[in-house]
Structures are given as structure tokens and as C-alpha cells.
């Protein structure tokens, strides 16, 4: 008897077998409650509010300081006597529980909407809280904490809210019905080192408790796998890992051209520090600032940076200054409501408004760098003009930071890379945002995924221009978007002239092995072919054919010559 | 109608942590108390969402009010809280 197989996009490698746990993210109460009288309905709803509040209060006790603040606010919201009164009022008017919750929470959402954009985040919180209350009333799991241990998490899709609170030790793998290569599930799975398959049509039909085998490389999900299925998949995975482990050390092409391989990290840097890499190509610093009422002070930042730098002794760490503002609102950055946050006052642009935020951060980075043996570089996000580069470089150097660069995310910067490199020491290309701005396409919209595909020839062209400028100026140009984790695209990037690639730790081995199997000339050839292709899909296919891989595989073989 | 005029002592104003402290105290009072700007709407001081949505900043002046003539003690207690620096992290 052949087992049923559903296939999706493998976005994080690994093979595991385990029971499925379905996460119902948007539980819906029945539209009417004919059997319930208002008093009973209120009793149940009130009990549900209390139960969710108690659960969150328990979480708050073991959470870090910033998370505890938010959780406490949520507990207060659920215990808000005005919320309870409004719900009771609607129930007495004859509303169903669902309708009463919608109406009462709706009133609160309106009140918050009037408060400005910090409160916009709390509106999302209210929606999440409303779902939790509904789930409590329905007796289903609506959140990560209701999941059994050692399960394969199955959901329609996973966003930041659902992932918050996940205990990585309890999850074996992720499978989602929707999503794409750069969706949140993929990013989280890769950073946790867990297998993941997204865009897996038919996955949501699998019942909780069913045993499945998940292959995060091929994208297959085998339902009720036979022992043969399991043995075969595990053996293939082990052979693959052995092949990858055989290639270690600094990145280089087959004929010895160096390509620095680095990791992307944020506040959780343990996996990055343990990985076989030459350092950090992107140290995201936002986590220090999120969920805070006031910005962290210099000494708090300094001790945090020291901790991270100490984990990378003797290696390079490239720190990205605060990337927040319109798209990631913070309460202490007084922002006006913007209709296009991605195009708004964010990243380095915030410094014009709040210069002390940047000054504090640079001072802290510099102070931490002086006390460590890591080689600390610093770069600014969302830089668009040469004068911004000049100004940032002057500030950073003023604090004693000697190697200063900028991110190329805005096409204008890439187009003027030569002038930019006269004012700073390096450029790091942020492929996700650069694609977004080059194609005027929201990277979060599933409908536009193809436009923000890093294989897009127009994007590669901008990268070529930037890398060329680096060569002329004899200054390094690197890539720090997740695109660098695609082993074949990594070879294309090397062919374009890029000097370093930074990615999540889990992707290092495969990229290292891939580069080791091609000469520099091979890489240049791949780049030429990709640049001249008609489309992202064509570029990928043509290079795959050249490289000798079977078409359709997302990560393919080790890349060793056949 | 008893009332108090208070200057907000919390440097970050009345949201999240400071609002939590105020609303918790208001919920413990025997009489309902409202809070609002002088020229603005008055909201139930027990409701964290209503208080946060006023977006009251540090240094602003607010009016605490109660309909109950016996509510002076409640007003004193809440005025004391609003007046103090609530944002110091323990």
C-alpha cells in the first residue's frame, strides 16, 4: 500500500517523523447561539476572558522584562471592566457570543485607532486576544502553548504573533498550507534549524495526531509513512549531511577564489556563534528596542553588544544600526501616521528626527567594540543618498568606529555605488528590500511573490552595478539578504563579483559545498546567463541546467560535479 | 462634583505600564472615577484601553472626577498615582 504524499516547497532542510498538531489560528464561534440565554452566555464568556488572562499572566511571570510588560497589558485588557460591561450589554440585547465579542472588541479597536500609530499595534493585539477568547469558548488550541510536545506543527500559515511563545524544543517541524520561500514560517524555521515545508496544498486536510514524515529539502510530506519510506528518507538525508560536512572552513570556489561566509543574527545568536562561519554579516539590533516604552540607554546597549561580540571573538561582526520607524513603529519615535510605511521615515531617516537615538547606539557599539576582540563594523539601513552616507560615516567615525558602511536597499544607492564608496568602507546588499523597491512590490503580498524573487534579472543587474563599483574602489560588497542562502544563487552572486555572503546558520554548509564545486569562471558564466534571462523563472532554470541539476528541485544535490 | 486637576508625572505618559498601575488602582476604588483632559472627553479610569487611547503625555494636565460626593478619598489616591513617576523600571 503506497502512503499518501502531499508536496510543497521545502524551505528549511531536515527529515523528521512525528505526530501532527493542527493549529487553528482563526477559530470561529457559531454565528448564533440559539440554545444559550444571555446570563449563561455571559457566564461562559466571562470565564473565557478570565482563563485567557490567567494563561497570559502565567506566561508573564517567566517572560523577559519587555515581553512581560506587553503580556501584563494584555491581561489588563482582558480584565478591563468596561470590556466586560459592553459584552454583557450586547448579550442582553440578544447578540450571539460571536457578535457580542465582535461588537465590544470593535469598540475598543475604534478607541485605539483614534490614538495614533503606536496603538495600531495594540489593535492587532486585540484581534489576537479576541481569537484566544473564541478558542477558549470552543475548547480548541489557538496558540502555540496549547500544543503537545514533540509535534509537527501544521497550520494554514504562521505569522509573527503565532510564532511568539513557541517553544522550539517542543516542535519537530513546520508544515503550512500557504506561504512562500521568504514567508515568516521559512525564516523562523531556518533560524531554529527545523525542517519546514510551505505552500503545501492539502496539508490542512491532515488530522491532528496523524504520523507524518516531513522532508524540508524535497518538500514532501508523507502521511502514515511505511518503515521503508522512513529508512529511505533518513538514509538520503544522512548521506547528504555527510557530503556537506566534508567541506569546512572559509568559503571559496573550486579554484580558490575567497568568498567570505557569514551569518545573520539578532538577539538570539547562539546558533550563529556555534556555526562554522567567518563571522556575522548582519547583526540586527531592533530586538533591543521593540516592545519598549523608552529607548535602551547607552550602558544597557553596550553590555548587550559586548555579550554578542564576545561570542564571536577574533571574527568579524557587522552591526546594523536601528532599522525601525514607519514600518516598525516604536513608541519613543514620534511618527506621524503614514500611508506607505515601507516608503516612509524608517531606518537611517529616523536619525534626522531623533539624532540622539543613533548617537547612543553608535557610542554603545564603539564602547563595546573597544572591550572585545571581535572585528566590529557598522552599517546603516535604508540609506538613499551620498550625503546620508557622508553624514553617517562622519558620526560613526566620530565615535571611534573605523569601518563604516551602508546597506544597499534603495535602488538609488545601488545606482550611485561608486560615489557611495568614496564616502564609506563597504556596502552590504539587502536583497529583500532592494527587490521590493526595485519592483515597487510589497514583499509581504503572496500575489506579488514572483516580482520579489531574488532571481529577477533586473535585481541581479543592480547588484552587478554595485559589485562592479566595489571592485573599482577595491572595497568589499556583500550580500546579507536571505537570498544568499540559495546555493545556486550564491554562485551567481559570486559571478557578479560579490565578496561575502551572509545567511542563517543552517544554510552555510550547503552554500559552502556549492561554491566549492564551481570555479570562478563557472560562477561568472552563471551570472551572465541569469542577467540575460527573460524572467526570474527562466534565470533559475537556465542556471540549473548549466549547473547540471534536475529542474524543479529547490535546493537540489550537493552540487558536486556529476 | 468632586474633581482634581493633576499634572501627569510619568515621563512616558499614560500608556502600557503607567496605565496598568492607574487602572488597577481605579478598579479597587469604591466609586467610579473618570479621567480626561480639561477640554476633552472623560473616560472610565478602570478601563486600560480607554485610558491608553487618550494618549496622555508626561507633563499634561488631566482632570480626575467622580459623581459620588463621597469620592474624595478615591480621587486623592488616584491623583497621587497620576502625579508620580510611574515608569521607573524595577
Contacts between the chains, C-beta under 8 A, distances in Angstrom:
chain1	res1	chain2	res2	distance
A	65	B	89	7.3
A	69	B	16	6.1
A	69	B	17	5.9
A	70	B	16	7.7
A	72	B	17	7.6
A	72	B	20	5.9
A	73	B	16	5.2
A	73	B	17	7.8
A	73	B	19	7.9
A	73	B	20	6.2
A	73	B	48	6.9
A	76	B	19	7.7
A	76	B	20	5.1
A	76	B	23	6.1
A	76	B	24	7.4
A	76	B	48	4.3
A	77	B	48	5.9
A	77	B	49	6.0
A	80	B	23	7.6
A	80	B	46	7.4
A	80	B	47	5.1
A	80	B	48	5.5
A	80	B	49	5.9
A	81	B	27	6.4
A	81	B	44	7.7
A	81	B	46	5.0
A	81	B	47	6.8
A	82	B	44	5.3
A	82	B	46	6.6
A	82	B	47	3.7
A	82	B	49	7.3
A	82	B	50	6.2
A	83	B	47	7.4
A	83	B	49	7.2
A	108	B	49	4.7
A	111	B	49	5.8
A	111	B	50	6.1
A	111	B	53	4.1
A	112	B	49	6.5
A	112	B	52	7.2
A	112	B	53	5.4
A	114	B	53	5.9
A	115	B	52	6.6
A	115	B	53	4.4
A	115	B	54	7.5
A	115	B	55	4.7
A	116	B	55	5.9
A	118	B	15	7.4
A	119	B	52	6.8
A	119	B	53	6.7
A	119	B	55	7.4
A	122	B	49	8.0
A	122	B	52	7.2
A	126	B	49	7.9
A	293	B	12	4.6
A	293	B	15	7.3
A	293	B	16	5.9
A	293	B	17	6.7
A	293	B	87	6.5
A	294	B	11	7.8
A	294	B	12	6.1
A	294	B	87	7.3
A	331	B	12	7.4
A	331	B	15	7.2
A	331	B	16	8.0
A	332	B	12	7.9
